Amino acid sequence: KVLTGGKALPEKGSSMFFGPTVLSNCSDRTMRVGTEEIFGPIAPLFQFDTEEEVISRANSTEAGLAAYFFSNNMQRCFRMSEALEAGMVGCNTGVLSTEVAPFG
């Protein structure tokens, strides 16, 4: 289900450009957005029951450039950061790098 966005913005120069989009009720088993790395302003929302389940699902993808999650529990932040198999992990942030820090 599209909560917001989801429309092409041809005025940006291409019919392939979509505005920021939020999708709900996503499935990592039946939707490409759950199994492929999407390079675009798309935020799919997946439901889960346990921390272990979401870690297993996240680590079972072929992609793994970066992982992001949000939590108000610092112990969970450390557990999740250690358990996620991604190149970079961000907790409570959407930005993992800065132009003044070495990277690579």
PyMOL commands that set and color helices and strands:
alter all, ss='L'
color gray80, all
select helices_A, chain A and resi 10-12+32-34+51-59+74-83
alter helices_A, ss='H'
color red, helices_A
select strands_A, chain A and resi 2-4+21-23+42-44+66-69+88-91
alter strands_A, ss='S'
color yellow, strands_A
deselect
rebuild
show_as cartoon
